[in-house]
Amino acid sequence: GVPLYGQFINTVTRGARLGKFYLRSAPTGVGKTRSMVADACYISCTEYYDEQFGWISNGKSFPTLFIATEQDLDEVQTLVLAYLTGFNEEKILYSNYNEEEYKVLQQALKVMKTYEQNLFIVRLSNPNIEQIKAVVRQHCILYDIDNVFYDYIFSSPSLLNEFRDLRIREDVALMMLSTALKDLAVELDV
């Protein structure tokens, strides 16, 4: 599959293979969202900055959808800029950079603009299965998406309400959400 950001994850998964569903699990605060944003950027943008080597091109770019559930779009944008520049997020948020770093940040903004038709970011703060399916299908059809990253599987009020009348337990609803994502991967070959 298309390489993800980092050799370890590529060794484990053999890259982002079409029709496959990958689930990352880790404790709170480990950086699951940051690593997914890095993967989404690595796949959709061909350029990123390395302090040692400068701007690096990593090859082809593939249309990618990132669905954020917890972060606002501006928070995800900061994560994208942090990936592209290699800067810590605080440096970007507090404008704590020197003149040379400012130039790198300006170039990163140009890279974001260049690849905005390859990296689609959608926010679903209270998702349910049908809403997720609609967003993924719409983007796959309209923008020929190859890769989908779904930020966080959690029991939103909308998800629980979807199964209210069936009296399905919360853990079962979460399993049904992950199964729906897996089925979408197979159905849409993403």
N, C-alpha and C positions, 0 to 999 in steps of 0.2 A: 504494500500500500504506500500511499504518500507518506513521506517521513514526518514524524511529529517532532516537537522541540525536545531534544535530549536523547542520548543513546540508550539510556536505561529503558525508557518507555518503548522505544523502537525495537529493542531486543525482546521485550516481553510480548508486544502486540504485532510485530512485523509491520508497523506503520498503521496509518488510517486506511483500513481496507474497506472497500465498498460492500454494503450489505451486512456489515458487522456492527454490533452494539458493545461498547466498552463502558463499564461502570467502575468509577474510582471511588474508593471508600477510604476515609482517613479521619482522624479526630479533628475537632474544631480548631481553627487557627493554623492549620498546616499549610494552607495555600492551594486548595483544590481549584478554586475559581481562577487564581492567578496562573496556575499551570494550564488550565483550559484556555484562558485568553492567550497565553503564549503559544499554545498549539494552534489555535484559530488564526493568530497572526502569522505564524511560521508557514502555514498552509496557504493563506490568502494574500500575503504581501511578500514580495521577493527580496526586499531590502530590510536590513536592520543594522544598527550601529554597534560596534564592538570597540571598547576603549583602547584595546591593544592594536587592532587592525583597521579601524575606521569603518566605513560603510561596506557591508558585505552583501553580496547577492547570493541567494540560496536556490536559484533555479526557477522553476515554473510556479505559477500562482493558480489556485483553484477556488472557485466560488464557495464561500463558507457562510453558514448561518450560526450566530451565537445567540442563544436565548437566555437572557438574564432574568432571574427571578427575585434576587435579593438586592442587587445593586441598581442604582439609577443609571441612566445612560451616560451621564457625565462621569460617574465613578468608573464605568467600564472604559470610557474614553481615556481616563487617566491611566488605567491598566495597560491599554494599548500603547499609549505614549511611553510608559515605563518600559514595556517590552522593546519597542522600536529604538529607544535611546540607550537602554541598559541602565537608566537612572533609577534610583530609589524613588518611590511615589512621593515621598515628602519633599524631595527636591523640586518636583514639578508643582505640587500643591502650594508650597510656600514660596515659589519663585526664588529658590535658593541656589542659583547657578551663576557661574561666571560667564564672561563674554563668549568663550569658546563653546561652552555647554549650551548657551543660548542659540548659537548657530546650529548645533546638533538638533536641538529641540525644533527649530524652525524647519530644518530639513525633514524631521520626523513628521511634522504637520503636513508637509508636501507629499510625503509617502502615503500618509493616511488619505489625503485627497485623491492621489493617484489610484489607490486601491479601494476606494469607497464602494465601487461596484462589484467588488469581490468579497468584501467583509460586511455582511449585513448583521446588524445588532438590533434585536427586538427585546422589549421588556414585557414580561408577563408576571405581574406581581401577585396575582391570585389565580393561578392556572388550574384548569381542569383538563381531562384527557381530550375531550372534543376540541377545545380551544387550541391545545398544543398540536393536535393532528391538523387542524385547519391552517395554522401558521406554517408548519413544516411543509405541508403539501403545496400551499400557495407559493412559498419561496422556491420550492423545487421546480414547480411548473413555470413560474414567471422568470426566474433568474438562473435556472439550470444548476442548482446547488448540488455540490458533491459531498460536502461534509457538514454535519450538524452537531453543535455542542449545546447541550442542555445543562444549565448551570447547577441546578440543585433539586433533587427529588425530595419533596417534603409534603406534608399533609396540609394543604391550603384549605381554607374554608370552602372554596369553590369545588375542590376535589371531593371533600367529604360530603358536600351537599349533593354532588352528582350521584352518590350511592346511598343517600339518606333513606329512601324508601325501601331499599333492599337490605338494610341493616348490616351492611358489610363492615367488618372490623377495619380499623385504621391501617394495620399492617397489610391486610389484604388489598386495600385501596392503593397503597404504595407499590405493592407487587404488580397490581394491574397497570399502574402508570409506567413502571419500568418495562413491563411486557408490551405496552402500547408503543413505547419508544423503540423497542427491539423489532416489533412488527413493522414499524415505519421504515426502519433501516433496511429490512429485507424487501418490503414492498417497493420502495423508491430507489433502492440500490445506492444508498448513501452511507 
